[in-house]
Amino acid sequence: MFTHQVVWITGASSGIGESLALAFAGQQARLVLSARRRDELDRVAKRCEQEAGLSRTAIMILPLDVAELETAPVKTDEVLKHFGQIDVLINNAGVSQRSLCRDTDLTVYQRLMDVDVMGQIALTKAVLPHMLERGRGHIAVTSSVAGKVGVRLRSGYCAAKHAVMGFFDALRAEVEDEGIKVATIVPGFIATPVAENSLTADGSSFGQADEDNAGGMAPDKAAEVIINGLGRGKREIPVGEGKEMMAPWLKRVSPELVFRMTKNRK
Ligand SMILES: NC(=O)c1ccc[n+]([C@@H]2O[C@H](COP(=O)([O-])OP(=O)(O)OC[C@H]3O[C@@H](n4cnc5c(N)ncnc54)[C@H](OP(=O)(O)O)[C@@H]3O)[C@@H](O)[C@H]2O)c1
């Protein structure tokens, strides 16, 4: 489905992004792998070569910090110089939160918004003119069930994930008739290091696994669901296998019940 297509994945150094890189490599796509840690991107590239037989020349490693918004056009130019086109952009980089609002420094909220919202918007805006010019392209963002339902200890993360859901739904309405597909990915609990990497009240990393994520869907399985959804042109791709996947539906039919449940959930 994505053979020879140029697929740019942010957050490709770990978790869902790493599994997506392998899934696209399995289809012999050309890959642009982005995140901050170059050594981890090298490791993922090696896996794509060894496990999926992807040629090294089909992989571009492009370290970046999505929160450095001004670099988005520069990085986009680098990809276009290298591969000549961008078919798919997957805005997957992200960071979560584990802290109560009352304790959380405002700078932590700013960081969550910069990484989880503004970074995705900046890269999307940088790539969009190229896709509009070609009259084709596919843009995805990894939101979350937390982008549909608010939960304790994640007020900034929920705000960010709700924000990207709104932004990309609105973008879809603007560009779909111009040949650009927009997909919002809505994971529940996926077994990645997302909890360990979450920000606490002072901005330091939480550093601990959490039961919900550790017991969640395997990231390779999640990547399979996502790549199939993208291949079928789905506009929204729910991915997960636990009870949390019922939450967006339940909030529509019985919001009061969901508000009570989220309050009682530690
Ligand atoms: N796992 C879940 O249960 C779950 C559920 C819902 C949504 N999600 C979303 O799924 C996405 C992927 O998360 P994950 O679960 O795979 O967690 P993860 O393993 O912690 O991966 C996060 C990725 O984002 C990258 N990243 C973080 N900050 C960045 C920055 N400033 N600039 C560029 N890259 C950055 C990280 O790489 P570097 O550290 O190398 O930069 C890493 O590759 C996130 O958007 C997350 O919110 C996850």
Ligand as a Chemical Component Dictionary entry (heavy atoms), coordinates in Angstrom:
data_LIG
# 
_chem_comp.id                   LIG 
_chem_comp.type                 NON-POLYMER 
_chem_comp.pdbx_formal_charge   0 
_chem_comp.three_letter_code    LIG 
# 
loop_
_chem_comp_atom.comp_id 
_chem_comp_atom.atom_id 
_chem_comp_atom.alt_atom_id 
_chem_comp_atom.type_symbol 
_chem_comp_atom.charge 
_chem_comp_atom.model_Cartn_x 
_chem_comp_atom.model_Cartn_y 
_chem_comp_atom.model_Cartn_z 
_chem_comp_atom.pdbx_ordinal 
LIG N1  N1  N 0  1.377  4.699  24.843 1  
LIG C1  C1  C 0  0.135  5.083  25.045 2  
LIG O1  O1  O 0  -0.612 4.464  25.827 3  
LIG C2  C2  C 0  -0.414 6.270  24.289 4  
LIG C3  C3  C 0  -1.784 6.501  24.373 5  
LIG C4  C4  C 0  -2.313 7.582  23.685 6  
LIG C5  C5  C 0  -1.508 8.394  22.919 7  
LIG N2  N2  N 1  -0.177 8.156  22.876 8  
LIG C6  C6  C 0  0.644  9.058  22.058 9  
LIG O2  O2  O 0  1.429  8.298  21.176 10 
LIG C7  C7  C 0  2.565  9.056  20.787 11 
LIG C8  C8  C 0  3.806  8.187  20.909 12 
LIG O3  O3  O 0  4.013  7.889  22.279 13 
LIG P1  P1  P 0  4.544  6.495  22.802 14 
LIG O4  O4  O 0  3.467  5.883  23.596 15 
LIG O5  O5  O -1 5.168  5.743  21.707 16 
LIG O6  O6  O 0  5.621  6.993  23.885 17 
LIG P2  P2  P 0  7.229  7.061  23.832 18 
LIG O7  O7  O 0  7.760  5.688  23.660 19 
LIG O8  O8  O 0  7.619  7.847  25.021 20 
LIG O9  O9  O 0  7.524  7.847  22.499 21 
LIG C9  C9  C 0  7.484  9.239  22.406 22 
LIG C10 C10 C 0  8.286  9.643  21.186 23 
LIG O10 O10 O 0  8.198  11.056 21.027 24 
LIG C11 C11 C 0  9.526  11.584 20.885 25 
LIG N3  N3  N 0  9.568  12.943 21.407 26 
LIG C12 C12 C 0  9.251  13.356 22.660 27 
LIG N4  N4  N 0  9.453  14.672 22.765 28 
LIG C13 C13 C 0  9.923  15.100 21.552 29 
LIG C14 C14 C 0  10.325 16.354 21.044 30 
LIG N5  N5  N 0  10.315 17.471 21.791 31 
LIG N6  N6  N 0  10.740 16.420 19.758 32 
LIG C15 C15 C 0  10.770 15.311 18.983 33 
LIG N7  N7  N 0  10.417 14.092 19.418 34 
LIG C16 C16 C 0  9.992  14.006 20.688 35 
LIG C17 C17 C 0  10.399 10.615 21.665 36 
LIG O11 O11 O 0  11.732 10.605 21.172 37 
LIG P3  P3  P 0  12.971 11.416 21.766 38 
LIG O12 O12 O 0  12.922 11.286 23.255 39 
LIG O13 O13 O 0  14.139 10.720 21.133 40 
LIG O14 O14 O 0  12.819 12.807 21.296 41 
LIG C18 C18 C 0  9.742  9.284  21.302 42 
LIG O15 O15 O 0  10.228 8.830  20.061 43 
LIG C19 C19 C 0  2.576  10.276 21.690 44 
LIG O16 O16 O 0  2.035  11.371 20.995 45 
LIG C20 C20 C 0  1.663  9.877  22.836 46 
LIG O17 O17 O 0  1.068  10.985 23.453 47 
LIG C21 C21 C 0  0.393  7.100  23.537 48 
# 
loop_
_chem_comp_bond.comp_id 
_chem_comp_bond.atom_id_1 
_chem_comp_bond.atom_id_2 
_chem_comp_bond.value_order 
_chem_comp_bond.pdbx_ordinal 
LIG N1  C1  SING 1  
LIG C1  O1  DOUB 2  
LIG C1  C2  SING 3  
LIG C2  C3  SING 4  
LIG C2  C21 DOUB 5  
LIG C3  C4  DOUB 6  
LIG C4  C5  SING 7  
LIG C5  N2  DOUB 8  
LIG N2  C6  SING 9  
LIG N2  C21 SING 10 
LIG C6  O2  SING 11 
LIG C6  C20 SING 12 
LIG O2  C7  SING 13 
LIG C7  C8  SING 14 
LIG C7  C19 SING 15 
LIG C8  O3  SING 16 
LIG O3  P1  SING 17 
LIG P1  O4  DOUB 18 
LIG P1  O5  SING 19 
LIG P1  O6  SING 20 
LIG O6  P2  SING 21 
LIG P2  O7  DOUB 22 
LIG P2  O8  SING 23 
LIG P2  O9  SING 24 
LIG O9  C9  SING 25 
LIG C9  C10 SING 26 
LIG C10 O10 SING 27 
LIG C10 C18 SING 28 
LIG O10 C11 SING 29 
LIG C11 N3  SING 30 
LIG C11 C17 SING 31 
LIG N3  C12 SING 32 
LIG N3  C16 SING 33 
LIG C12 N4  DOUB 34 
LIG N4  C13 SING 35 
LIG C13 C14 SING 36 
LIG C13 C16 DOUB 37 
LIG C14 N5  SING 38 
LIG C14 N6  DOUB 39 
LIG N6  C15 SING 40 
LIG C15 N7  DOUB 41 
LIG N7  C16 SING 42 
LIG C17 O11 SING 43 
LIG C17 C18 SING 44 
LIG O11 P3  SING 45 
LIG P3  O12 DOUB 46 
LIG P3  O13 SING 47 
LIG P3  O14 SING 48 
LIG C18 O15 SING 49 
LIG C19 O16 SING 50 
LIG C19 C20 SING 51 
LIG C20 O17 SING 52 
# 
